[in-house]
């Protein structure tokens, strides 16, 4: 997943989580405010009803003209009066006034209220479960009011109830029922609808959700744009520069600035500079190691090949001395000059081989006959193989593009290893062949072999099992490096006292040349 996508998703999830917590807190606060407001409204309505009841009680009730909509109260004594003109008036006590006002309020949608009692005079004032529990609590004196939100079919309502305390004006009607001043004769139950508040809360919550969605989208877009221009694009430029290094110039692709990415760019440039310096040092060290190994091998060859040069030099001196001792002998030059020429040619050939091997040239592939290179190297090592039976089976024939000096270095190093593994003599078999698009070189000896514990270490630099002065431990390491530079591979198979086999596989270049063209280039 892209970093910018992960970042935006993380920011969005954090916002959603934050808004959810805020939303839940707002809902809780709204619920508390609504309930608190409804409770306050119920208390105010309770006080208004109490004042209304006291007013009616202080005036010994209210009288209205009897009619179809104004029936007589059967639960009152002296419930009606007849005027001298014959007009019938019916009495309304506080309880009946409360009931009729509740009917008007209920029709108007403002809620409902009624008087209830554990000992109702009017059966219609019998308490329900909520009122009965509240009256029991009022009687024991545990509470002075009670409110509870209840879900009804039409929506949520607040049920509020508070006790009615008997006072002096109440005794006119309730003294006969055994009540005294201060007694709880019942309670006033008020029901406040909350549907209007729930509708307002729902609408407000919709607005909050919409605001949260819009703000989340806007903030995510702003963060995305800021991240894109301040982070993503500079990082992409830095990534592109890293991909181009070291093949191309990366300076123009690097982001700049005084922020953290600018500091990262400066550190990357510093790293590249250190890498370049280390690369140059490593290249110089590798070239020096290659040269040192070549010189070490050359020293070993030269030390032994001096014997090959001294033999013809001794013959040449003898021929010269004989000609000096007999200046008048005309047959002597004819007899000794061919010998002198042959000896000088032999020395020239040996020195040419040494000089050719000792060159320190960089890898430069050209068309070469690998078989010819192997023969030349084996001839150079011939002085070391007095007791060794050399067999060469060379079947490549045509020329391919390889580095000539690298081929010679590989053959000399592996050949010297094989010779040194047979101090008392033995058999060395060198072969070459083409296998598909590969050239295979094999070196098999009948020497002491390699123990399994160290066969994985033979290509490590400076690793050697030879005595001091017999090797540097770089021969196989240098050969391994050269083979891999040419895209090839080397593998060793060996067992103690059963000899060793080294197989070198080199890929054939597509620019293959025939034998004649290769011979012309070599000349």
Buried (B, 14 or more C-beta within 10 A) or exposed (E): EEEBEEBBEEBBEEBBEEBEEEBEEBBEEBBEEBBEBBBEBBBEBBEEBBEBBBEBBEEEBBBEEBEEEBEEBEBBEEBEEEEEEEEBBBBBBBBBBBBEBBEEBBEEEBBBBBBBBBEBBBEEBEBEEBBEBBBEBBEEEEEEBBBEBEEEEEEBBBBBBBBBBBEEBBBEBBEEBEBEEEBBBBBBBBBBBBEEBBEEBEEEBEEBEEEBEEEBEEBBEEBBEEBEEEBBEBBEBBEBBBEEBEEEEBEEBBBEEEEEBBEBBEEBBEEBEEEEEEEEEEEEEEEEBBBEBBBBBBEBBBEBBEEBBEEBBEBBEEBEEEBEEEEEEEEBEEEBEEBBEEBEEBBEEBEEBBEEBBEEEEEEBBBBBBBBBBBBBBEBBBBBBEEBEBEEEBEBEBBBBBBBBBBBBBBBBBBBBBBBBBEEEBBBBBBBBBEEEBBBBBBBBBBBBBEEEEBEEBBBBEEBBEEEEEBBBBBBBBBBBBBEEBEBBBEBBBEEEEBBBBBBBBBBBEEBBEEEEBBEEEE
